[in-house]
Amino acid sequence: MPSWIAPLLTRRMLICVLTGFASGLPLYLLLNLLPAWLKTEGISLKAIGLLALIQLPYTWKFLWSPLLDRFSLPGFGRRRGWMLLTQIGLLLAIGLLGGQSVQGIVAPSDWDSTLHFATHPVTLLALAVALLSATQDIALDAFRREILTEDELGLGNSVHVNAYRIAGLVPGSLSLILADHLPWSQVFWITAAFMLPGMTMTLLVREPPIASAAPRTLHDAVVLPFREFIGRAGWQSALLILAFIFLYKLGDSLCTALATPFYLDMGYSKSEIGLIAKNAGLWPAVFGGLLGGLWMVRLGINRALWLFGIVQIVTILGFAWLAWIGHQAVIGTEQLLALALVIGSEALGVGLGTAAFVAFIARNTHPAYTATQFALFTSLAAVPRTFINASAGWLVDNLGWTHFFLLCFLLALPGMLLLLKVAPWKQTSTADTPAVEPPGVNGKQ
């Protein structure tokens, strides 16, 4: 066996595969399957774009993350208990979502229509999926951070991210293909069943030893994680890190907000999108991402952020090229190859960039406050996907697809520039990684 493969064949890496799959499935359902369902049912792009606001829990999850640091569920522990509870809820919420009628989902123009939009069963169930998914992410991120050693952070998070993206092929590929042959209600229940591997993993793994050291009070769980981060980094460095986390994924997040409706507008069928996504999106994501994780062991997280970030922003231009080609009345081999190139490049670029990005976030969390700090950072990273992506439909209507994707490319540049401050190319040391016991842990001041 080649020595470079051995680090991948460990129990902890297998767990990272399952955490990534369980985490990615509900999010990609909201990003891909839900818009495709609504688009085929005749719902406007503006209304579909506004539904991105149901992803608010991903942005605000740090508000209730101290509860997951402080409290545990009897019989399972802090991490496993919350993981299992949210996974059961996700299975039910996803399955029930597809059985709802989409009648009455329109972009609101006044208070009454806004209230109707917000209280529609589809909106409420989609919001439930987002809330449960965000809470599951808090527990999964903390669990993964606590089982990985410092040397495994890059590779482990790369494995997690790639499994995360592979999970997207279920709602973004398999479910779309099934939708051409089955009622949507059955499609959503089949999609929901893919939560079962994550539930099985939760039942079989052990609670991490670090997870037993819970903050003594809820006050400690809320205050100490923020105090430790500011005290460790200093105000200026802390603000630069937070700005980077907000901006690094901004361009590619907005770029893919309406990816499936975009492909449909270009003339591709649901089955063609599903088949191309499965074949062109899977292998670049898997092999490219895993190789990226192995490279991170040699390169270090800083240099990986630079190299993978460049690939990430360049792939945005593939969407602009496909939009420039325009709607295809007849889909032949050349058109399918064009779609495959765009989807494959996006899977590779974003997969690499996300792997390095999540490893950077993990490196900046303290083991004593994993859930709260990880939730704070990933919540900030979700702000563009939640708020700015809600404007995607409006931007497309006013700019057209080509100029929209060029705007996404420009929005990706500021995050790369901040690398000069937060992750310099020549700085490869992990000396700034938090120590195990910070001042103030367990209430000691």
Stockholm file with secondary structure:
# STOCKHOLM 1.0

chainA/1-445         MPSWIAPLLTRRMLICVLTGFASGLPLYLLLNLLPAWLKTEGISLKAIGLLALIQLPYTWKFLWSPLLDRFSLPGFGRRRGWMLLTQIGLLLAIGLLGGQSVQGIVAPSDWDSTLHFATHPVTLLALAVALLSATQDIALDAFRREILTEDELGLGNSVHVNAYRIAGLVPGSLSLILADHLPWSQVFWITAAFMLPGMTMTLLVREPPIASAAPRTLHDAVVLPFREFIGRAGWQSALLILAFIFLYKLGDSLCTALATPFYLDMGYSKSEIGLIAKNAGLWPAVFGGLLGGLWMVRLGINRALWLFGIVQIVTILGFAWLAWIGHQAVIGTEQLLALALVIGSEALGVGLGTAAFVAFIARNTHPAYTATQFALFTSLAAVPRTFINASAGWLVDNLGWTHFFLLCFLLALPGMLLLLKVAPWKQTSTADTPAVEPPGVNGKQ
#=GR chainA/1-445 SS CCTTTGGGSSHHHHHHHHHHHHHHHHHHIIIIIHHHHHHHTTCCHHHHHHGGGGGHHHHHGGGTHHHHHHCCBTTTBHHHHHHHHHHHHHHHHHHHHTTSCCTTCCCCCSHHHHHHHHHSHHHHHHHHHHHHHHHHHHHHHHHHHHHSCGGGHHHHHHHHHHHHHHHTHIIIIIHHHHHTTSCHHHHHHHHHGGGHHHHHHHHHSCCCGGGGCCCSSHHHHHHHHHHHHHHHHCHHHHHHHHHHHHHTTHHHHHHTTTHHHHHHHTTCCHHHHHHHHHHHHHHIIIIIHHHHHHHHHHHCHHHHHHHHHHHHHHTHHHHHHHHHHCCCSSCCHHHHHHHHHHHHHHHHHHHHHHHHHHHHHHHTSCGGGHHHHHHHHHHHHHHIIIIIGGGHHHHHHHHHHHHHHHHHHHHTHHHHHHHHHHSCTTCCCCTTSCCSSCTTGGGCC
#=GC SS_cons         CCTTTGGGSSHHHHHHHHHHHHHHHHHHIIIIIHHHHHHHTTCCHHHHHHGGGGGHHHHHGGGTHHHHHHCCBTTTBHHHHHHHHHHHHHHHHHHHHTTSCCTTCCCCCSHHHHHHHHHSHHHHHHHHHHHHHHHHHHHHHHHHHHHSCGGGHHHHHHHHHHHHHHHTHIIIIIHHHHHTTSCHHHHHHHHHGGGHHHHHHHHHSCCCGGGGCCCSSHHHHHHHHHHHHHHHHCHHHHHHHHHHHHHTTHHHHHHTTTHHHHHHHTTCCHHHHHHHHHHHHHHIIIIIHHHHHHHHHHHCHHHHHHHHHHHHHHTHHHHHHHHHHCCCSSCCHHHHHHHHHHHHHHHHHHHHHHHHHHHHHHHTSCGGGHHHHHHHHHHHHHHIIIIIGGGHHHHHHHHHHHHHHHHHHHHTHHHHHHHHHHSCTTCCCCTTSCCSSCTTGGGCC
//
